[in-house]
Amino acid sequence: MTRIAIALTPEFADWESALFSAVARSYLGAEIIIASPDGSPVKSMGGLKVMPDVAYGALDPASIDALIVPGGLSWERGTAPDFTEMVQRFRREGRVIAGICAAASMLAGTGILNNVAHTGNSLASHRAYPAYSGADYYRDQPQAVRDQGVITAAGTAPISFTTEILKALNLWGPEAEAEIKAFAAEHR
């Protein structure tokens, strides 16, 4: 069974990983593990209160196939936890790592985007992080980008973000394609 961790921050953007978790868990049988900084409940930008399964420290990349981080207001407010060590552990283990919106810029700050194609809300938001030197790999496009097990997206791209994660985890097939096609119908 595919095991996926979604690391939430206080004031996370609740729509950015919702489609992914619903499709992966309910239709494709993946196990979704929700984590917060200390395992305590977190509230989304929209006021959704989530009771996590574990704290970040309990996430072991040896037994988890992917780490997904939605964006949110905690980065804008300067209150987001430092993800560098956790992201580096997952990267060393060769796990899929995905960040959308402000979390894509957080990935820039960990240095893992310096040599892979990527996108995000803007190049300027990535450049705000001193560890980022990957501007030559930045793709200014509205859809998610997947390269070498790293997926990034602007906050306006939860559908292509979901699609690229499913493909990276080898969960893409007729059933996944049908679900995503249904959710993306308004974009035709």
N, C-alpha and C positions, 0 to 999 in steps of 0.2 A: 504494500500500500504506500502511495506517495504521501509523505508528511511535509507540511508547509507551515512555517511560522510567519505570522503577521505581527510585526512589532508596532504597537500603537503608542503614540505620545499623547499627553493631555492636549485637548483641542485639535485632535486629528481630523482630517477631512474624511468624513464617513462614507462618501460616495466613491472614493478613489480605489478602494479595495473590495467594496461590497459585491459588485458583479463577479469579480474573480472568485471570492470565497463561496458565493452561492452556487456558481457553476461547478467549481472544483469539488465542493463537498456534496452538494445535493444530487448532481447529475453524473459526476465522474468518480465518486467514491473516495476522494482524497481526504486525508485527515488534516484539519486546520487547527493549529495551536495558536491561541491569541496570547500575546505577551505585553506587559507594560513594564515601566522602569523597575518597579518593586513588587509587582504582582497585585497591586491595589487597583480598584476600579478606576477607569478613566472616562471622561466625558468628551464627546466629539464637538466639533464646531456647531453642529446642529442640535446639540443637547442630548444625544443618544448616550446613555450610560452603559458601559461595557464592563462585565466582570471577566477579567483575563483568566487564563488557565495557569500561567506561570509568570515569574519575573524574567527579565532579559537574561540574567545570569544563569538561568536554568536551561537556556537554549543551547543544545549541543549539536554542532554541525555534523558530527559523526552519525547522528540518527535523524537528521532533518534534511530534506532535499532542497529546500529553498527558503530564503529570507526575503520577505516583502515588507516594505515600509511605505505607508501612505504619507502624504504631506500633511500640512496643517499649520495652525497659527503659532505653535510653540517656537518655530524657527524665526518667524517675524518678531516675536516678542523676546527672543534671546533666552528662552527657558528650555529649549530642547536638550535632552541628554546627549552626551557624546557617544556616537555610534562607532567610532573608529575601530576600537578593539574588536567589537562583535563582528563588524563587516569584514575586517581583516581575517578573523578566524574562519568565517564562512568562505571567504575567497581562497584561503590556503587549502581548504578541504575540497575545492572545486565545485562548490554548491552554487545554484542559481541565486542571484541577488537582484532584486528589483526595487527601484525607487521612483516615485511619481511626484510631480510638483516640487515642493520644497525639499522633499526627500531625495529627489534626483540631485539637487544641489548639495545636500548632505553627503551623498555618495562622492561628489566631486571633492568635497572636503576631506574624504578619507584617502584620496589618491588613487582609487581604483578606476577612475575614468580617464586617467592620463594617457592610456594606450589602447582604448577601445572606443568604437563609434558610440555616440550617445547624443541625447537631446535633453530637454527640460523646459522650464518656463522661459528661460533666457540665458544666453551666454554670460551676461552681466551677473546674474545671480550665482553662477558657478565661480566666476572670477573673484567673488567676495571671499572665497576660501583660499588662504595662502598655499595649501598643499596642492591646489589644482594647477596643472600645466597642460591640460589636454585640449586647448582651444582648437587645434588643428583637426581633432576628431569630432568636434561638435557638429551636429546636423540640425539646422534650423528648419524644422518641419513639424506639422501638427500631429503626426502619428508617432507611436512609440518606436524606439530603436532597440534592437537586440544584437549583441555582439559578444562572443566569447563568454556566454553565460551571464552577462550583465544586461538588464533591461531598464531603460529609462523612458520617461514620458512627461509631457507637460500635464498639468492638472486638468486640462480639457480633453484628455485622451484616455479615459478609463476603459474604453472598449478595445482599442488596439493594445493597450497595456495588458489587459486580460488575455487577449489572443497570443501575444508574444510570450507571456509566461507559460501558458498552456503548451505552446509549441516547444519551448525550452525544456519543459518537464516531460516531453513525449506523451502528453495527455491530449494532444490534438488529434481529432478523428471526426468521423461523420456526426457523432452525437454532440461533441463540443462545437463543431462548425454550425450545426443547426441551432444550438442555443444562442451562440454569438450572433448569428444571422438574424434571429428573431429580435434580440435586444438592439441590434444596429439598424433595424428596418427604417427608422426615421431618417437615417443618414443617406439613404439611397437617392 
